[in-house]
Amino acid sequence: MAKKYYFVCKSCGHRIESFKEWFNHGQKCPECGKNFVDTKYTASPEKLKDLIFNAKDVKNLWHYFDFLPLDDAKNIVSAGEGVSPVSRWDFLEEVAKKEFGKTLKVYVMRHNFNDGTRTFKDIAGTLAASVLKENGVTDYAVASTGNTANAFSHYLAKAGINLYVFMPQDAVKENIASVSAYGQKAVICKGDYAFAKKIAGEFTAKNNILMTIGNTDPLRVESKKTWVYEWLRLTGELPTVYIQALSGGTGPIAVEKAIHEVSQFGDYKCPRFISVQPSLCDPMTQAWEKAKSQNFPEGWQHDFPKIQNPKTKVQTLATGVPGTYPIIADLTKNSGGEIITFDETKTAEVARLVAFKTLEKIGPASAIGLGGYFESLKKGLLKDGDVVMINLGEGLERASFFLSELAYNFDTVSSADEIKPFSRKDLEFKLWRDILK
């Protein structure tokens, strides 16, 4: 079989021929010991261009098989994920024009339509399960605050692979139950996410079990880069600004990788990355603001706080020790972007507005990302003529506990006389006021 892909170490340039070699060396470069690699493909850029612009009946992520690191299609483990719709949300464009005088084009990518577990983690799940199956892996481990746990549990169960999921003690009960329901092992660690990762590392080292290496894992980066392919396929253009809620940061890493690939057949440039953290767990924002205030001194990328046991309610974003900050910081600065914070007490207000305007219910992490759009308008981070892509990571299906917070238009009565009349027009005015004030 002709070689389809290989890895190149981003630190020393050493070539690694396959996942088999990568796994045998503990998912590290055998020359320098670093774990961040660039995945290269032997298929021509013109083939990728054809897959994007001449596509017919795209069913899932595996439409892009030639640009994913799997050798044999018989090993694909799929549930129809990877074709998340991209929509124009006019009400976001209208508020930008009316309140801030900016003419914008605003797209929203909605992963709650993914088959699988209905989050943006499903595409990593399908690639991971397929690659592990191809390489005969029988046991695997992840540390997760929620969505990765669900997605990997689902897809690895489908592949017949045993999965150990290490979660912090305050993990959402529904996520714990979901992992267990698939027959996978949920390990609840008596500490925060960083502690869960520590326990996971000790367990996997002791038992010689493979574990995801986190946000630079090629299984995650190579799957999420297909977002960019889909933006081009569905809209015919790429954004000048990319906004997402930020926990670890695979998204910006993957987008930058894909831009490099598509720039081989077109004049495409990296968008400005605007990453958004919840107010009770924003170590990257704190580090970024400090670096800016000091005019980015030497070594600034490695100066970041470590928040132990973050109290955020948005558990899928509870990365208090941001090990990928040096990478995200460089990507942000090079793109002319920003790392900002959104007040997580306002997540319900954002979700209520979305439900009112679109009839869709989004989860709290998605509300943080969308809240970042409003913060970007207030801070003057968006320019007239910008094309904005907002990545909504999950719908309410993955955060049912959040539903009760969306209730706001109700009366509790003992008689019909106590029911107050209401107007949808007045409700909308209040919803916008609560967000824009």
C-alpha angles and dihedrals in degrees: 000000000000114000110263104183144358138182130245119199110240091212105048106006095241114158120234113194104208149345088269090062091041092053093044089057094051093260091295134112107267090218105048105008095236120136104211114099138169115230114222128195131206095212113101123258087239089064089056090048090053092049090053104040102029097041121143127188097355105195105175148336091295092074081088094052094137089060099045123084100249121110104198124040091208087076095059114128107193143160098186098276130151103057098097112167120250113211138181109237102203095190090065090052092046094054090049090054098040100042103027106023093238124137105212139165108221124195126183124202110209116201095177085087092063116118109232112047096342100244134103088255091074093083091056088047095055093047094045094049092047095048093045090049091049091052096046096247111164101177130039139166139208135181110218145165092212127294098058088048091056097043097046091044090054098046098039089049087053088053093046093245122144112238129195111200116197112202135175119255093254094053114141110268092227089060092050090049093048093054091049093045090062089054094251125132117260112199111194109202121207096238143039131305093278089054091049089054090050093052090045091053092050093047096048093046091050094048099035093240124152117244131189110262092218131235098000093049108129088221088065100034096048093049096047093047086072087075087078092050089053093048089056094043095049102036106020091229143068125236124252089211128039119195127189140150108261128223109140101346113239090137099069091040090054095044091052090050092051093047088057090053098047092043086070089074103025145025098266126152133195114265122236105268115228108183121188128207129190114255095243094051111032108130093143092053091049091050092046094050091048092050092049092050089053094045093249102293122204111293093014092139091068096050108092135134124248114222111203117208096354113213096217118139089213096081095177087066097043099120102139095168104052104198093173093055093107090058096042091045092056093045091050095048094044091051095048090244137135142230110221141172129237122203103249092205085073097055092099090051090054092046091049091053092049092050091048094049102035106018088235125122116218129194127244097263090053089049089055090053094047090045086058088063091058091045089051090054092049092048094047093242094135121076130213108270096022120150106218128199116194115194112212106197103194146005128224091274088081095043108040091156087069094061095082090059091061094066111106110130105069142108127211106211146173095198140021090250091069095061110108120217116240141194126213088214091058091046092054091049090054093046092054092043092053092053100040099041 
